[in-house]
């Protein structure tokens, strides 16, 4: 019984943490899906706003998508799937111009 509880707990912990957005994943998605079309590095894009501004943009409906399209009008809709948006936001927020963090892309 204890093994079953341990296995279930491990599975639950793994599934919950894997659903959370991740700045590193956002950076990989940015590099793969947006960097070329935006003609900006991830650092340049993230530094367009402060962390607070990124939060405000994210709080609006489709705010991150709208901001990406504003900066990168040639972006394809396939790069703006729902599964990428939270990761983009975490990346942009984590590396906002007032964060002191510098991404490697």
Buried (B, 14 or more C-beta within 10 A) or exposed (E): EEEEEEEEEEEEEEEEEEEEBBBEBBBBBBBEBBBEBBEBBBBBBBBBBBBEBBBEBBEEEEBBBEBBBEBBEEBEEEBBEEEBBBBBBBBBBBBBBEBEEEBEB
